Amino acid sequence: METAIFTFIGILIGGVITYFVSRHYYIKAGKELVEESKKLKLTSDLILYKLQYPNTPTELKRNENGDVVGLIVNMSAKL
């Protein structure tokens, strides 16, 4: 009987530890997913712009890490 009680307590403690470790992981992964989805949305917008205006002279704007953060559109006008 004593062994069954210790087994049950061990399972309960293991379940609590697993819950907190998993919760921490999923919260961290959720935050990373939000950041990655913002980057993907920006990339999709840039691709759609370039598809809509294929002849427009453009350059990619990059940050210090080399990641694309925008699109520079070169414009000129004649009067």
C-alpha positions as CSV (number, residue, x, y, z in Angstrom):
1,M,0.0,0.0,0.0
2,E,2.8,2.4,0.9
3,T,4.5,1.8,-2.5
4,A,1.3,2.7,-4.3
5,I,1.0,6.0,-2.4
6,F,4.6,6.9,-3.3
7,T,4.0,6.0,-6.9
8,F,1.0,8.2,-7.0
9,I,2.8,11.1,-5.4
10,G,5.7,10.6,-7.9
11,I,3.3,10.7,-10.8
12,L,1.6,13.8,-9.4
13,I,4.9,15.6,-8.9
14,G,6.1,14.6,-12.4
15,G,2.9,15.9,-13.9
16,V,3.2,19.2,-12.2
17,I,6.8,19.6,-13.3
18,T,5.9,18.6,-16.9
19,Y,3.0,21.1,-16.9
20,F,5.2,24.1,-15.9
21,V,8.0,23.2,-18.2
22,S,5.6,22.7,-21.2
23,R,3.8,26.0,-20.3
24,H,7.0,27.9,-20.3
25,Y,8.0,26.4,-23.7
26,Y,4.7,27.1,-25.3
27,I,4.6,30.7,-24.1
28,K,8.1,31.3,-25.4
29,A,7.3,29.6,-28.7
30,G,4.1,31.7,-29.1
31,K,6.1,35.0,-28.7
32,E,8.6,33.8,-31.3
33,L,5.7,32.9,-33.6
34,V,4.3,36.4,-33.4
35,E,7.7,37.9,-34.4
36,E,8.1,35.5,-37.3
37,S,4.6,36.1,-38.6
38,K,5.3,39.9,-38.6
39,K,8.4,39.3,-40.8
40,L,6.4,37.0,-43.1
41,K,3.7,39.6,-43.5
42,L,6.2,42.2,-44.4
43,T,7.8,39.9,-46.9
44,S,4.5,39.1,-48.5
45,D,3.6,42.8,-48.8
46,L,6.9,43.5,-50.5
47,I,6.4,40.6,-52.9
48,L,2.9,41.7,-53.7
49,Y,4.1,45.3,-54.3
50,K,6.8,44.1,-56.7
51,L,4.3,41.9,-58.5
52,Q,1.9,44.8,-58.8
53,Y,4.5,47.2,-60.1
54,P,7.2,45.1,-61.8
55,N,8.8,47.9,-63.7
56,T,9.3,50.2,-60.7
57,P,13.0,50.6,-59.8
58,T,13.3,49.4,-56.2
59,E,16.0,48.5,-53.7
60,L,15.7,46.4,-50.5
61,K,16.2,48.3,-47.2
62,R,18.1,46.1,-44.8
63,N,19.0,46.5,-41.1
64,E,22.4,46.0,-39.5
65,N,21.9,42.2,-39.4
66,G,21.1,42.1,-43.1
67,D,17.4,41.4,-42.6
68,V,15.0,43.0,-45.1
69,V,13.0,45.7,-43.3
70,G,11.5,47.6,-46.2
71,L,11.5,48.6,-49.8
72,I,13.0,51.8,-51.2
73,V,11.1,53.0,-54.3
74,N,13.1,55.2,-56.6
75,M,10.9,57.8,-58.2
76,S,11.5,60.6,-60.7
77,A,9.3,63.1,-62.3
78,K,9.6,65.2,-65.4
79,L,7.9,68.6,-65.7
